[in-house]
Amino acid sequence: MRIGFIGWGRMGRPIADRLTAAGHDVTVLVRRPETRAAAQASGLASADTVRATVRDADALFVVVLKDEQVRAVCLGADGALAAMKPGATLVQHTTSDPATAQLLAEAGAERGVGVLDAALSGGPHDITAGRLTLWVGGDEAQLDAVRPLLEAYASPVMFVGPAGNGQRVKLVNNALFVAQVGLAVDAVRVAGALGIDEKSILAALQHGSGASRALGVVARGGSVEAVAERLADLMSKDVRVVREVAHSAGADLGIIGTVLSSDAVEKKVLRSS
């Protein structure tokens, strides 16, 4: 298939590589000469405008950083949806407000373009291994049509309902993950008070009923401090979006919200001042 790609960064590059390896023709949006040279060295075609990137594409992948960037590159007279051909599919991977996914779906429907709200969980290493998790909102038939593309780099690929639900599942997941990292911080504190050092308690708990993926991330990082140093910016963004979406929806974050507001999370995980 002919694929347009916007957001050739930390997560986008390995996705584009997997799609190329699967035999698809990928064109990435690049605006700097050095980035264009790198794309060409990776076997990718390049374009310097959104329109040129998407006009011939059967599918467009959007893997930018922020909600505002999603709206900027996808909506409006100069956006991707205005330039995509009818029958094409937009796959939106960026963590964003569920309302943005719904806006894209509505704008796409007006032009006969399918939109999949494909929230992801995992990192570049998961993409390279083909085991990225995708929670996909939108039309299930549309998902089935492009599932072979997504399965080039993701497993499982899960349908979760209408557009917006992919982001909602991702936000709940992220809130739970950060809260669990915060609980790991307090578990280390309690263990220390009982005379057990951090390395020992993290190694032991991975084999008990208190184990979790978040605890595993902390243990593999070697310490809470190391994980916070590496992930604080990303987790802070996720928590901010969770709080904003929950507030706009009138949803009570409950115990998860209490943990996210605790000193263990605010000071030790998110590094808030």
Secondary structure as GFF3:
##gff-version 3
##sequence-region A 1 273
A	DSSP	beta_strand	2	6	.	.	.	ID=ss1
A	DSSP	alpha_helix	12	21	.	.	.	ID=ss2
A	DSSP	beta_strand	25	29	.	.	.	ID=ss3
A	DSSP	alpha_helix	33	41	.	.	.	ID=ss4
A	DSSP	beta_strand	45	47	.	.	.	ID=ss5
A	DSSP	alpha_helix	50	54	.	.	.	ID=ss6
A	DSSP	beta_strand	59	62	.	.	.	ID=ss7
A	DSSP	alpha_helix	67	74	.	.	.	ID=ss8
A	DSSP	alpha_helix	80	83	.	.	.	ID=ss9
A	DSSP	beta_strand	89	92	.	.	.	ID=ss10
A	DSSP	alpha_helix	98	111	.	.	.	ID=ss11
A	DSSP	beta_strand	114	121	.	.	.	ID=ss12
A	DSSP	alpha_helix	124	129	.	.	.	ID=ss13
A	DSSP	beta_strand	132	137	.	.	.	ID=ss14
A	DSSP	alpha_helix	140	150	.	.	.	ID=ss15
A	DSSP	beta_strand	154	161	.	.	.	ID=ss16
A	DSSP	alpha_helix	165	193	.	.	.	ID=ss17
A	DSSP	alpha_helix	198	205	.	.	.	ID=ss18
A	DSSP	alpha_helix	213	221	.	.	.	ID=ss19
A	DSSP	alpha_helix	224	249	.	.	.	ID=ss20
A	DSSP	alpha_helix	254	260	.	.	.	ID=ss21
A	DSSP	alpha_helix	263	263	.	.	.	ID=ss22
A	DSSP	pi_helix	264	269	.	.	.	ID=ss23
###
